[in-house]
Amino acid sequence: MAENRALNEQELQELVQASDSGARSPKGWVGLMVAIVALSWSVFQVMLASPIGPYVLPGDLINNARQIHLAYAIFLSAMAYPLFKGSPKSYVPWYDWILGVGGALLAMYGYFFYQKIVDNGGLADTTDAYVSLVGLVLLFIAAYRTLGPVMVGLAIFFLCYVFFGSSDFFPEQIRWAGASLRKAMSHMWITSEGVFGIALGVSTKFVFLFVLFGALLEKAGAGNYFIQMAFGALGHLRGGPAKAAVVGSAATGLISGSSIANVVTTGTFTIPLMKRVGFSAEKAGSVEVASSVNGQIMPPVMGAAAFLMVEYVGISYLEVIKHAFIPAIISYIALFYIVHLEAVKSRMPTIGDRVVSVWRTAFGMFAFFAGFAALCYAVQFPVQLITSLVPEGAGWILAVLVALAYVALVWIAAKAPELEPDDPNSEIVKLPDIKEIYTAGLYYLLPIVVLVYFLMIERKSPGLSAFWASFLLFFILLTQKPLKAMFRGESAPMSRFKEGLFDLIGGMIDGARNMIGIGLATATAGIIVGTVSLTGIGQVMADFVEFLSGGNLILMLIFVAILSLILGMGLPTTANYIVVSSLMVGVVVHLGAQSGLIVPLIAVHLFVFYFGIMADVTPPVGLASFAAAAVSGGDAIKTGFTAFFYSLRTVALPFVFIFNTDLLLINVTWYQAIFVFIIATIGILVFTAGTMNWFITRSKLWETVALLLVAFTLFRPGYFMNMVEPPYTEIPPANIVQRLEKAPVGRELRLVFSGPDYDTGVAKDTTVLVKVPEGTNGQEKLDKLGLSVTDTDGKMVADEPMFGTELQQKLQGFDFYGDTPVTLSNVKVPNDQLPKELMFIPAFLLLGLVAFLQYRRKEDDDAAFAQGETA
């Protein structure tokens, strides 16, 4: 059918541009001007992140960096994105000049009138209010042209709630007093609570540098190198092109924060080859979608939302990476296994003329990634030695050593031929020989090593880490072509320097254009965040969702997941994360505490993040699925549903790590982390085998159920152990002082408080986890917790905890001064429970039984297939 025609290369690039960097490419002096503006944005952001930024840039520029960031985004959106479908794409119409320049100037209003705003104490006067209102309108227009109508409609709805929240239009349960124009505009545009809030600040400080890093790495040729390496290592296996797509997309996920760009970059090569070995157009597209979308959850360079977690959760980016590591890795392992099972089920042929051992390939890949991780870790020791020997000049010495390592790796690369993209549609497919090509791009790993070193070893800020990695890429882009030409003995090697300069400028322009959507998404989502902080609707949402879920945490999580998927149909991942996390994260933590489950904040944020990226997959508006269908020529809706099925592990994992935080490496030792990784990997593979209805051979219904039960046990052994032996013993609250006296320091206790909610007056329960502090007796330990309780008519009435204590923060939702007292209603002491890991024994026995029965049946299935082939 015509509508399922695969798009050609030019059409695919236009598809990516329309989504990520703008479909308009003006010619002549306007095009040059747009390029210069984009380049100047990149230069400004690099200077802002650099160590010399505070000395070179004026203080007022640094203080108003968010305003400048948004001004660039609004202006470039007007230049690069047509406002209407029928708008010209080869030149900029007059109205877009007005909208672009006007929007940029109004975004800079806080910069131009900074002193006036400070003198007014941040409160808008009448002029400020009307200017801010016009600024919001122009922001909405820019967001509409770049992100679509859903983001704008959502922001307008929340803004209407700010102004008209007291009207009869809104249900009585969510009404509030309403705000005047001056108060609302002060909050949304003048202060840092709304548009210029945390989200835009993270986009300014961190996200831009990482997007630029990815654009420069792609411009240098790293994307093609990663894809060729993946095909060289895996292309010869059964279902090899699909397996290469999984690994190649994981690698290019380092480069591209865009699911659509990732699909098109790797998919143009992988999808035709997948179809050649037997994958249908829809399945080929689905494999590419599932692997490309997951690039956003893959450390060390995750999607933009990961940097927002740093600010929202209040932890370092290194901590975010640590918590996200195991779920991301096992998710890719599971996808690799899905592809393998598809190939085995369909008995797909191999391509290429090489035959190698599967185990040797697996060991080689493990050795490569383990060696890379070891290299990143080992770099610190020579750095520490040089720093201790030459503390003053260590920076220069290290820079020279990195430059020498780079030159040496380029010299090695020059001996190999240039990596030209292969034609996947050619009659004879010659897979790359990894022995010949791996040396051709080893120097691409240097910037990644630098990035990982600064992030994880030096523990520098994400912005500074990305700056140093990007700075090295500046050097690589300028010199790689002249150096290769010189080492190969070509004439006039310095003439290639000009090509490198154009590559560098092109990469910086691409990075800026790729940031337009993210900058506008974070600014527009700031209106929703500002509404939550101004109106207190977060508490109302909590009560409403609690009512819908009936207080059931599982139903609550399902509700949050569905909300993320629905909003994701019209919002980019970053905006979706901001909106859902602002509205729902506190609700989940609060409801978990009421249910007796202490849910870590990072677990809920990662839950929202995972379902945010799933929106790129899910029909009917999964943009990545449409991009894959455009490459494969398959049906977009079928591709989306198949990709969602392949992504079931990404759907299941967030529910798992909410209840089993070991997966997020929370409070585990390094040897426990290794054990958790091994068990989680087995668990996700068994879960995959269950959902694919194939383990060693096709599964019977009871075997599928058994495999899913095994997977559940491996992920949540505590669920069954708690049935065998209760995890806690309840003691009378009146005995808390005696219990604290006997309890060792550091022992965890769960205290359950009951009382009226501060906002609604409705009775509620909240469970709080505390650790026994040091003290000579039980009363002293209780005082150090900040808790004072009095026995009144058999109830332990609690006073408001001492200000500044952990309990005071956790119990601030109670009304301690109402007619109904807040009481300590229960105290739970951990039992010396048997290790929950004992539940793995029956799980592995059941897995062994299924494997034994399927292995015996497989011989008959293979014989029947061989007989059918002969016939």
N, C-alpha and C positions, 0 to 999 in steps of 0.2 A: 504493500500500500504506500501511496505517496507520502502520507504523513509520517511513516516510519522510516523514511529514507535517512541513511547515515549522512551527517553533514561533512563537508570537506574541511580542510585545514583552516582556510580563511574564515569560513562560517563559524567554526568552533572558537577561533580567537575572538571573533566579534561577540560570541555568546559570553565568553569569560569577561571581556571588556565591559559589556553592558551590565554585568552583575558586579564586578569588582572595581573597575577603574574608570568607567564611563564610556558610553557608546559614541560620544562625539569626538572627532579628531579635526579641529579647525586647521586650515592651511594658512600659509603666508605668515605675516607678522603677528597675527593673533595666535597662531599655533606656537610660534617662537616665544611670545610673551607668556603663554600658559606654561610652557616648558620651563621658562626662567623662574616663574613664580613657584612652580612645584619644586624646582631645584633649590630655591632660596628657603623653602619650608624645610627641606631635608637638612640644609646647612645650619639653619637656626636650631633645629632639634639636636643635631650632632653637637653643636657648640654648647647647648643647654646641658647636655649630659656629660660633657667633657670635664676633666679636672680643672681646666683653665677657664671654664665658663664663668664662674663667679668673679674672675679677675678681668675678663674681656668684655662681658656683656654688662650693660648698665643694670643697676639694682631694680629699677622700675620695670624693665623688660622681664627680668627673672620672676619678680613678684606677680606679674600679670601674664605669665606664660600660657595659662589656660585660655585667656581671652584671645591671645595671638594665635594659639593653636586652632581655636574655633573659627577665627576670622579666615585663616587659610582654607579650612575645610569648606566653609560656606561659599567663598569666592570660587574655589576650584570646582565645587559641585555645579555651580551655575555655568561654568565654562565647559565641563566635561560631560554632564548628564542633561540630555534634552528634557524639558519640562513636560511635554506632551508627546504622544506617539508620533504625531505628524510634524513635530518640530524638526528644523534642519539639523543635520549631523555633520555638515562640512563647514559651517560657519556659526557664529554666535549671534542670535537675534538681539535687537535692541533691548527688549524687556529683560533678558537674562543679564545684560550688563548692569541694568539698574538694580535687579535683585541681588546680583553677586557683590557689586561694590557697596550697595546700601547695607546688605547683611554683614559684610566684613567690618564696615565702619561702626555699626551698632554693636557688634560683638566686642569691639575695642572700646566701647563706651566707658567701661570701668577703668581702662588704661588712661584714656584722655582726661577723665574727670576723677581721677583717683583721690586727689586731695579733698575735693568737694564731698565725695562719698564718706571719706574718713571723718571730716569735720561734722557731717550729719549723723555720725555714729552708725553708718550702714543703713539708715532708714531712708527710703526713697521719698523725695518731694514730688510735687505734681508733675514737673517736667520729667524727672527720672522715670516716673510710673508710666507715662505715655510713650516715652522712648523705649522703655523695656517691653511694653506691649507690642510695639511695632517690631522690635527685635525678635520677640517670640514668633510673630507671624512669619517673618522672613526665615527663621530657623525651621519652622514647620514646612515651608515651601521647599527649602533645601533638603529636608529629611524626606519629604514626599517624592521628590524627583530621584533621590538616591536609594531610599530604603523601601519605598512603596507606601500605600495608604494606611496599613494596619498600625504601624508605629505612630504615625501622626494622629490617627483616630483615637488611639489609646491615650496619648498625651492630652489631647483636647478633652476627652472624657474626664480625666483626672483634674484638669484645670477647671472644668465646669463644676466639679464637686467642690473645689476650693472656693469658688465664688457663690455657688448656689446650694451649698450643702445644707442650708437651713430650710430650704423650700419643701413643699409637699411632694415635689417630683421624686424625691428620694425617700425610701422606706424609713420609718421612724427609728429603726434600730441603728441606722448608720448616719443619721443627721448630725450635723455639728453647727457651731454658731455662724460659720461663713467668715470670709475675709474681705476687707476693702481692697480696692485696686492697689493702693499704695503698699499695704501690708503684703499682699500676694506678690507684687512685682519686686519688692525688697527681697523677699524670700527666694523667688525664682530666678531673678536676673542680676540683682545688685550684690547679694551676699554669696557665700560659697555653699549654700544649702541646696540649691536647685540645679540649674543648668551648669553652673561652674563648680559643681561639687566634686566629691571623691572620684566618681566614675570618669569625668573629663580629666581630672588630675592624673589618674592612672594612665589614661590614654596619652597624656602629654609627657609624663615622666618615663614610662616603661614601654608601653605598647608600640609607639612609633619606632623606637630603636630596634625592636625585634622584627617588626615588619620590614624595616629597611635592611636589616641583616639578612632576612630571607630573600629579598629582592636582589641584593648584591650577590649572594651565594648562587642564586639561579642564573644571574647574568654571567657569572664566572664560568658556568658550565657544570656545576655540581649536580644539578638535577639529572642530566643525561648520564653522568657518571654513575650515580646511584642506581638508575634503572638498568644500565648495562651490566653493572655488577650483580644485581639481583637476577637478571636473566642468565648471566654466565654461571651463577652458582646453582640455580634452580630450574632453569628452562628445560633441561633434559629429563626431569622427573615426570611421572604420570601426573597430568594436570599442571605441568610445569609453568606455563604462562600465567595461570591464576595464582600459583604460589609466588611467582616472581612479582605479580601485581601487589600481593599482600606486603611483601618485604620492601619492594620499591616504594610503595605508598607510605609505609612507616618511615622510610628514610626521607622521602620528600616532604613528609609532614614536618620535618625540621625546618624546611625552607618556606613552605606555603601555609599560611594560617587560613587559607580559603579552601573549603571543601570542593567548590566548583573548579577552581584552578587546578587543584590536585587531581581531580577526576580527568580533566582534559589533558593535563601534562603527561600523566602515566597511561591514561586510558587509550590515547591515540595509538599507542604501541601494543599495549597488553590485550585490549579487547578483541582486535582482529585475530590475534594468535589464539586467544581462548576459544573463539568461535571455530577456529580451524581444527582444534583437537576435540571438539564435540560439545562445548558449552553452547546452549541456546543464546540468542542475542540478549534476552532478558537476564539470564543467569550470569553471563559475562559482564553485563553492565552492573549487576547487583554486587558481584564480587568487588569490582572496582569502587563502587559507592561505599560499601561497608568498610573497605580498607582505607579509603581516602578520608572519610568522615572521622574515623578514629585517630587520624593524624593529630587532631586537636587535643587529644587526651594523652599524647605520647611525650613524656619528658625527654630531654630537658627543656625544649622549646614548645610549650603548650599554647592553646588558644588564648586570645586576649582576656577571656574571663578569668583565667588562672591568675593573672596579675591583679585583677580586682579582688580576688580572695585574700591577697596579701593585706589589703587595706580593710576589707570587711571583717576578716577573721582576726586580724592583728597578729599574724605570724609571718615569718620570713618566707621568701619564695623557695628557699631550700627546703623548708618544712612542707610547703605545698607539693613540691616534687617528690619528697619522701613518701608522703601519704598517697600520692596518685600513682606511684611506681608500679606496685604489684597488680592492681586492677588493669592498668594499661597494658602491661606485658602479657598477662594471661589472656586478655581480650584478643590480642593479636595472635597468640599461640592457638587460641580456639578457632579463630577465623582461618588460620593456616590448616587446621585439622578439618574444618568444614569443607574447604576446597579439596583436600585429600579424599574425604569421604565421597564427595560428588564425583570425583574422578574414578574412584574404585567402584562405586555403584554403577556407573555408566561404562566401566571398562574402557576408559579413554586411552588412545594411543599416546606414545611419546613423540616429541619432535626432535629434529637434529640427528646427528650421526654418532653421538658419543654415548657410551654406557659406563656409568660410574655407580659406586655404592651409595645407597641412601644414607646409611649410617656415617659414611665418610663425609658426605655433604653436610649432614647435621652437625658432626663434630667440627668440621671446618668453620661453619657459621658461628657455632658457639665459641670456638677459639678466637675468631675475629672480634666478636663483640666483647668477650671477656678480656682480650688483649687491649682493646681500645679503652675499656673501663680501667684496666690496670695502668695503662699509660697516663690517663687523666689523673689517677691517684698518685702515681709515682713521680709526676712532675714536681710535686711540692718539695721533694727532698733535695734535688740540686738547687732549687730556688732558695730554700732555707739556708743551704750551705753558702751560696753566693751572697745572700743578704747578710749573713753573720760575718763573712770575711770582709766584704766591702759595703758597709751599710750606706755610705753616701752615694756611690755610683752604681748600686745594684740594678737600678731600673735601666740604665743605659747598657750595662753588660747583658742583661736578660734580653733586651730588645735586639742587640746584635746577635745573640745566640739563636733567637727565633728567626731572624732574617737569614742566618747561615743555614738553619734547618730547612727553611723554605727554599732557598737556592739549591740546596742539595736534592730536595725532593723534586724540584722542577727539572734539574739535570737528569734525574732518573726518569721522569715523565717524558722528557724530550726523546728518549730512546724508543719509546713506544709510539705507534701511529696515533694521529688524532682520532678521538672517538666520535665518529659520525653516526647520527641516528639511523638505524636500519629500517628498511621498508618491510613492515609486517605483512604486506599483501603480495610480496614476491613469491614466485612459484617454489623456489628452494629457500628454506629458512636456514641460515647458518647462524647458530647461536654463538655469542661471544665466548672466547676462551678466557676464563678468568685469570689464568696464569699470564696471559699476554696483556690484559687490560688493567689489572689492579694497580699497576705502578703508574698508570697514566693520570691518576687523579688523587694520589695519596696526599698531596699538599692541600686538597680541599678539606681534609680533616683538621688541619692546623687551626683554623678559626673556631671550629667546634671545640677542640681541645682547650683553646684559650677561654672560650665562653664557659665551658664546664668548670675549668680551673677557678676562674674568678667567682663563679656562682657558688660552687660547692666546697672548694678548699679555702680560698681567701674570704669567702662569704661576703663579697661586696654586694652592693645593691644591684637589682636586675638591670637598671638603666646604665650604670657604670660598666657592668660586665658586658652588656651588649655593645657599649661604645668601644671597648678595647677589641672585641671580636670584629666589629665593623671596621675599625681603624686598620686592622690587619688586612681585611678584605679590600680596602682602598688600595693598599700597597700591592696586593695580589693582582687586582684588576689592571693596575697600571703597568705591571712588570711581567706578567706571565707570558704574554705573547712575544715581547722583545727578548726575554731570556731564552725561551724555547727556540726562537729563530737563531739566536747566537750559538746555542749549544748544538744546533743541527747544521751549523755552518752556512746558513742562508745569507744572501747578500743584504746589506743595509738593514740589519735587525732593528735599529732604532726607529725606522719608519713605522714599525709595528706599535710604537709607543702611542701614536695618535689613535690607533684602534682601541687600545686599552683605555685611553682617556675618554673616548666616546662611550665605551662600555660602562665606565664608572659613572659618567653623567647620566646615561640611560638608566642605570640601576637606581640612582638616587631619584630620578623622576618617577620611575615605576613605583618605588617605595612610597613616595608622597601620594601618588594617585591611588594606590591601594589603601591608604589611610583615610581617604575622604569619608567612606562609609562608616568606619569605626569611630572617627571623631564625631560625626553627626549622630550616630547611634548612642554614644555615651552621653552626649549633650542632651539629646531629646529624652533619653531615659532618666536623666537627672530631674525632669519635671515630676515623674512618678515618685522618685525617691523624695523629692522636696514635698510633695503632697502628703506622703506618709509621715514625715517629720513635722509638718505644719498642722495637720488635722488630727493626728492620732488614730487614723483609720486602721493602722496595723493591729491594734487591740480589738477593734470591731471585727476585722477579718478573722482574727484568732477565734473569737466567739462564734462567728458564723460558720467557719470551717469545722470547729469542734461540734457544733450542732449537726452539720451535714454528716460528719463521720461518726456521730454518736460516741465520741471519745475513743474510738478504735484507731490505734496508730497505723495499722496496715491500711485501713480505708483512707486514712489521712494522707499517707504516702502515695497511694494510688491517685487520689485527688490532685496532689501536687504534680505527679507525673503527667496526668492528662492535661492539666492546666499548662504545663511546659510545652507539651506537644501541640496544643491548640494555638497558643501564642506564637510558637515557633513557625507556624504556617505562614505568618506574615512578618516576623521579626528576625533579624540576623541573630546568630548565636549569642553575641555579647549583650545586645539589648534584651534578649529573652532572659538571660541569666540575671541581669540587673533588676528587671521587673519582678521576676518570680522570687528571687532571693530577698528583695526588699519587702515583699508582701508575705512570704510563706516561711522563710527559714526560722524566724522567731516563733512562729506558730508550731512548727514541728518540734522544736526543742522544748517549748512550753508543754505541749501535749504529751511528749515523751516523759517529761518529769512527772506529770500527773499520772501517767500509766506506770510509773516506777522504773522507767528505762532512762538512764542517763545517756543522751545522744550527744556526742561531741559536735561542736559547731562545724568543724571542717567536713565531717561526714555528710551533714545536710547540704552544705554548699556544693560538695562534689556530686551529691545526688541530683541537685538542680542542674548542675553543669552537664552531667551525662545526658539527661533528658532534653536539655537545650540543644545539644548537637544531634540528637536523634531526629529533631525536627527537619534537618536537612535531608533525611532519608524518607520520612513518612509521607505517603500520599494524603491528600491530592496535590500538595504544594511542595513536595520535597525537591528543592532546586538541584541538589546533587544528582538525584535520580533522573531528572529531566536532562541534565548535562550528559550523563552516561548513556541515556537512550538516544541522544543526538549523535553520540559517537558510534553506538552499536547498531542503530537503525531499528532497535526494538521498541516495544510499547512502553511508554513512560510509566503508566500506572502499574502495569505488571512488574516492571523493573523495581518500582518503589516497594511494592508488597513483598517481592522476593528479597530485596535488600533488608527490609524490616525483619523478615524471618531469619536471615543470616545474622542479623544484629540482636537476636534474642538474648545473647550473652551480655550485650551492653545494657539491655533492659533489666536482666536479672541481677547483675553485679551490684548496682546501687542498693537494691533491697537487701542484698547479702551483707554489704559492709556497714549498713546502718545497724544491724543486729550483731555483727561479728567484726568489731573494729580492729581485730588482729590483722585483717587484710590491709588496713591503712597504716600498719606498723605503729600503732599507738600503744605505748607502754610495753614494747617487746624488745628483747635483747637481740644482738646480731645473730646468734645461733638460732634463736627462736624465729627470727625473720627468715632465715634459710629454710627452716622446717615449714613455716607457714607458706612460703613460696612453692615448695615442692608439693605440699598437700593441695594448695589452691590450684596449681597447674593440673594435677590429676583430677580434681573436682570439676574444673571447667571442661576438661576433655571428656569426662564421663557425661556431664550435662549436655555437651555438644552431640555425643553419640546418641543420647536419649532423644534429643529434639530432631536429629536427622534420621531416626529410626534405623540406624545402621551402626554396628559396633565391629565385630569381625565379619559378620554377614548380616543380612536383613533381620531386624529384630521382630520378635513376636510382641503382642501387646503387653503381656506381663513382664517381658524383658525390658521394654521401654520404661514401664512404671518402676521396675527394680533399679534401672540405671539412674532415673531421676531421684529415687529415694537415696541411692548411694551418694549422688552429688550433693543432695541436701544435707546428708549426714556429714560429709567431708567439710562443707562450708559452715554448718551450724551444729557441731557436736554437742554444744552445751544445751541445745533444745531437748535432746533425749536424756542427757545426764541429769538435767534438772527434774525429769520425771522419776528417775531412779533415786536420786538423793537431792532434797531441796537445797538450794544454794545459800539460803539465809535462815537464821533462827530469829523469830520475833521475841523481843523482851518487853516487859511493861515500861512505858516511858518514865514512870516514877523511879525506875532503877538505873537511869542513865548515868548518874554520878558514880554509882558503884561499878558499873560496867566500864566506864572510862578509866577508873582507878586501876582495874585489872588489865585493861587492853594495852598492848605494846605500842610504842610510838610508831606512827606511820600506818597503823591498821586502819582499814577503810570501814566506815559505818554509813548506813543509809538512814537518814532521818526523814520521816514523813510528817509534814505540817498540814494542818487543816484550818480553814478560816475563810473569811469573806474576801473576794477580789477587790482590789483598791478602786477599780474603775466602775465595776458593775454591782458590787455588793453580793454577788452570787457565791455560794460556798464552793470551795475547790480544794483539792489535795495536790501537794507538790512534794516530790521526792528529791532530797538533796544529798549528794555524796560528800562526806567530809573525811579528813584524815586526822587521826588522834595526834594532838600536838604534845610537846614535852610539858611536864609538870610533875610536882611532887605528890599531888593527890588528884582525885577525880574532879573536885570543884575547881581547882586551878586550871585543869585542862579544859573544863567547860567554859571558864572565863576567857581563856585564850581563843576559844572558838568564837567569842563575842556573843554567846548565847546565855540568856537568863530566863529560867523557867520557875514557875511557882505552882505548887499543888493547891488547886482550888476546887473543892467539891469532887475530888477524885480525878480531875483533869489537869494536865500539865500545861498551864497557860504560859505562852511565850511572850516576852517583851520584845520590842523592835531591837534587832541585833545592833551591836555597837557600830557606829559609822566607820566606814573604811574597811570593814572586815569582809571576807568572802561571803559569809552568810547574809550580810546586809544587802549585797548585790543580788544574791540568788532569791531572796525573799521580798524584794522591793515591790512585788506585785500584790502583796497582802495589805489589807487595811488593819493596822495594829491599834487604831484609836476609835474603832466603831463600837457599836453595842455588843456585837458578837465577838468574842475573843479569838485570837489565833492560838491554836494548841499544838503541842507536840503529840501527835496521835499514835505514832509507832516508831520503834527503833529496830532496825534489822542489822544483825551481826553476821558476817560471813561464816559459813560452816567450813570445816576442813574437808571439803568435798574431794572425791576421787578425781583424778585428772580427766578432763572431758575428752582428751585424746583417746581414751580407752574405747570410745564409741567407733573409732576407726577400724577396730578389729572386726566386728560383725559386718561393717560396711565393705571391707576388703574381701571378706569371705563370700558375701553375696555377689560382689563383682567377679570374683574368681569362678563362682558357679555359673554365672551368665557367660563368661568367657569360655569355660570348658564346654558348655552345651553348644555355643555358637561355633566353636572351633570344629567340633564333630560334625555339625550340620554343614559347615562351609565346604568340606570335602565332597559331600554329595552335590552341593550347589555348583561347585567348580566342574565336577564330572558331567552334570547335566548341561552346563553351558558349553563345555568342550564337545559334547555329543551333538548339540544343536549347531555349533559352528561347522562340524564335519558334515552334517546333513545338508 
